[in-house]
Amino acid sequence: MESCKNIQIVGLVGSIDNDFCGTDMTIGTDTALQRIIDAIDSVVSTAHSHQRTFVIEVMGRHCGYLALVAALASEADFCFIPEWPVPVDWPTVLCHKLHIMRQEGSRLNIVIVAEGALDREGKAITANQVRNVVKEKLHYDTRVTVLGHVQRGGSPSAFDRLLGCRMGAEAVLALMEMTPASEPCVVSIDGNAIVRVPLMQCVHRTQAIQKAMETHDWDTAVKLRGRSFQRNLETYRLLTKLEPKSDLPSNEPSYNVAIINVGAPAGGMNATVRSFVRMGIYRGCKVYGVRNSFEGLANGDLKEMSWKDVNGWVMHGGSFLGTQKQLPEKNMSQVAATLEKFKIHGLLIVGGFEAYHSCLMLSHARSQYPSLRIPLCVIPCTISNNVPGTSISLGSDTAVNEICAVIDKIKQSATGTKKRVFIVETMGGYCGYLATLSALASGADNAYIFEEKFNVSDIIEDVKVISRKMRTGVQRYLIVRCELANKNYTTQFVSQLFSEEGRGQFSTRINVLGHAQQGGNPAPFDRNMGTKLAANALEFMLAQAKKYVDPATGATNATDADSATLLGLKDRRMVFTPVEELAEETDFQHRLPKDQWWMRLRPLLRILAKHDSTYETEAFAVTDVENVD
C-alpha cells in the first residue's frame, strides 16, 4: 500500500452529448453528428416529395449541442433545446414559422427536438407533442423520427478517430510527466489545439450548468456552455429568421459586397455562401454572387442574391456559384472594371491555394487599379489543406472521411484475401495532409508524402517490415501515398518494387481514389465551420468598409496590409492574417505552407503501426477552464 499511496489521474471524455465543460468536443460527438445529419439528409428527399413535416428527436440528455449543430448543418426550420427554451406559447410560434415557410414555396419542414427540450416554465417538450400540434393546427402530414441509439453506433468519423489517437497519446505522456503533487487533469481540444485542463475545475463548471438549468437561469447555462456554443446559437437564430429584416439603426450605412468561389470544389463552399448572403442581407447589404470564378467576374457575371436564393444549399457539396482555378492576373483590368461598375465595397474569396494567391495578386494590383482598393478576405476551402494561415481548411474533413470510408472497405476485403499489400493514392498535390491524416485515422502502416523525403532504401525497409508482418501478424499491409510525393518513385513504381521483392510472400494492389475525394455531402464540421467563418468574414468586411469608404462619394481606399487578409483557424482561435505576411510563409513553387502543424503527428502514425519513432507532446497546460470553451 505504501508504494501505491499516490495515484495520477488523466481523463479523456467520451460522450456523444458533448456536455462536459473544458473541451470543444468530446470523443464520439462528431460521429453522432454524422449519424444525425445522414439521417436528416435522407429524410429531406422523402419529405420534399410528399410535402411532409418531419420532427426529428435527437439525443443529448440535458445538453442541446447535438440538436443545435444539427439544426445549423441541416437548415432545420425550428429547433428545441434545453439551454434556450421556447416561450410558453410555442405552438403558436412554431406553427406561424412553418406556415410562412410553406407560403414562401418550401415543400417540407424539418423540426429538431432535443430529448431534454423544455419551455420557459421548465415543462418538457416531446417530439410527439410537436407532431400533434402541427397536425391539429396546420393539418400538415407530419411524421416523427426518433433516431435513438443509431446515434451511438456506426463507424467512427475521421475526426473522432484522430481525436482519440491524439488525446490517447497525450494522456500517456501526461501520466509519465506527473509527480505525486500533480493535479488530476483532462486532455481536451480547444480549437485545433490539444490542451491539459484541471479536472476538478471542469467538473465544478459542468455541475454549475446543471444548477443553472434547475433554477431556470437560462442565460447563465448558455454562458457556461462556452463561447463555441454561444456562437452556434447566435448564428442559428440569425440564419433562421422568417424575414431578412435588420435590427440595425436606420442610419447604418449600406454596402455592396460580393462572394466568389475559386479553385477546386470542396465541401462547405455552399454553406459558406449561404451564411455570407443571409448575414449580409440581415446587415442591410446588397450581396452579389459571382458565377464561375474570376472568368465570370471579368465578364460581369454577377447576380444579386436574395434570402430565398440560398435555401437548401448547406447539405450539398460542390459549388452552386461555379468555381475554376483561373487566376485574375490576365484579366485584371476587366476584374477591376466589373468591381467599379457594381460599386463593390468588399470581396470574399472562398477557395484553395488559388483563392489565397488571387487575393495576393489583387492586393498587389491596387496601386494600378483604384477599384481594387476594397477590403479583401479569403476563407480557405480546399480538400488539400495546403493554404498558409490556417490549421484546417474547409472541405478537408469531408475528404478525409471519404478516404477513410474507402480504406475501411479495402481493409475489409483484405481480411478474406491474405498476404496482400494495398497502396492507396490520395489527392492533395504536393501536400501530404490527406495522406497522413487518413493513414492515421484508418490504421494504415505508412504514408509516403512529399514533405518527408524517402528513397529506395526506405521502400526496401518497408518490404522487410511487410515480410515480418505477413509471417507473424495481421497478413495485410496498407500504405497511403500522396499523388505528388515523389516525381520518380510513383505509385506504379512502388507497386512494382513491392511485387518483385515480395514475390512468393505477398501480392500488391493499387487504388487511385481520384476525384471521389472531392465529392459527397459535406461533413457536419465543414458545414458548421463554413457558416461561422462566413459570419466572421462579413463582420470584418463591414468594419473595414466603415474605415475606408468615403460616405460622401462612396469610394473605397483600402490600401493597408490588414485590409487584405485570410481568415483561418490557428490553434485555439479564428485569426485574420494579412496575405502579405503569409507570402513569407509560403512555398509558391509547391503550393505549400512552410510550416505545417500536422507533421508533428507523423511519429504517432509510425508508432501506432509498430515502427520505431519518437513522439513529443503537442499539448500545453491550461490553469483556468475559463480560458477553454
Secondary structure, 3 states (H helix, E strand, C coil): CHHHCCCCCEECCECCCCCCCCCCCCECHHHHHHHHHHHHHHHHHHHHHHCCEEEEEECCCCCCHHHHHHHHHHCCCEEECCCCCECCCHHHHHHHHHHHHHHCCCCCEEEEEECCCEECCCCECCHHHHHHHHHHHHCCCEEEEECHHHHHCCCCCHHHHHHHHHHHHHHHHHHHHCCCCCCCEEEEEECCEEEEEEHHHHHHHHHHHHHHHHCCCHHHHHHHHCHHHHHHHHHHHHHCCCCCCCCCCCCCCCCEEEEEEECCCCCCHHHHHHHHHHHHHHCCCEEEEECCHHHHHHCCCEEECCCHHHCCCCCCCCCCCCCECCCHHHHHHHHHHHHHHCCCCEEEEEECHHHHHHHHHHHHHHHCCHHHCCCEEEEEECCCCCCCCCCCCECHHHHHHHHHHHHHHHHHHHHHCCCEEEEEEECCCCCCHHHHHHHHHHCCCEEECCCCCCCHHHHHHHHHHHHHHHHHCCCEEEEEEECCCCCCCCHHHHHHHHHHHCCCCCEEEEEECHHHHHCCCCCHHHHHHHHHHHHHHHHHHHHHHHHHECCCCCCECCCCHHHEEEEEEECCEEEEEEHHHHHCCEECCCCEECCCHHHHHHHHHHHHCCCCCCCCCCCEECCCHHHCC
